[in-house]
Amino acid sequence: MLHPSYSDLMAVANSEVEDGEQPVVQSRYSIVMATSKRARQIIAGDAPLVEKAEGKKPLSIAVEELYNSKIKILGDDEEE
C-alpha cells in the first residue's frame, strides 16, 4: 500500500487550483507518471529535495517530495 494514498497526493497536487478551475491531476496515472519521472531524475544524479533521503529508494523520495509540495505537477497548458 502506498503511503500517502493516491487521494492524498492528488489533493496536494491540486491544492493550488482555484474553485471552478480544472484540477491539474485527475487520475492516478498523473501521479504515477510524475513520480516516476522525478525518480528517474534522482537516479540520474539530481539531489533529493527532502531531508533524510539517505537509504530510501528514488520512487519513495519522489512521492515524499510531491507530498511535501517540493515538486509540482504542471497542467497541459503549462510549461516546465
N, C-alpha and C positions, 0 to 999 in steps of 0.2 A: 504494500500500500504506500502510496506517495504521500509524504507529509512535507509541506502543507498540501491540502487537497487541491484538485483542479479548480473547484469552485472558488477557493480562497485565492489562488493565483489569478484567476480571471477577474475577481473583484479588485485585486491590487492593480492589475494591468489596465482596468477600466476606471480606476479611481479619479483620473483627471478629466474624464468625459463629462460634459455638462448635460443637464437634463434636456431631453429632446434630441440629442445627437446620437448618431450611430455608434455603438460600442466598438472599440478597436479590436477586442478579442471576443469572438462569438462562438468559438468551439475549442475543444481540447487540442485539436490539430494545431492551432496557432501557438498554443503553449508549448507543445512538443517541438515544433519547428524552431521557435525562438530559443528555447533552452538548448536544443541540440546544436544550433548554430553557435551559441555562446560557448558551449562545451568544446567545440572544435577550435574556437579561438584560444581558449585556455590551453588546450593540448598543444597548439602551435606556438605557445610561449607568452600569450597575454597574461598580465598579472591579475590575480583574483581581486575583486573589488570588495570582498568581505573579509573580516578578520577570522582567524582560526581555520583557515582553509587547508592547512597542512594535514596531509593524510587522507583528505576527502577526495572522492572521485570527481572528475571535471563536471559531470552532469549534476551531481549534488551541489557543487559550488554554484553552477548556473541557476539552479532552482532557487537556492538561497539568495542569490543576487536579485533575481526577479521579485521574490517575495519581500525583500527589503528595499525595493524600488531603486536599486543601484543600476539596473538596466531597464530599458523601456521598450515595449513593442510598438513599432510605428505602424500606422494605418497605411492602406494602399496609396493614398494621396500624399503621404509624407515621404520625404527623402531622408536617407541615413546621414 
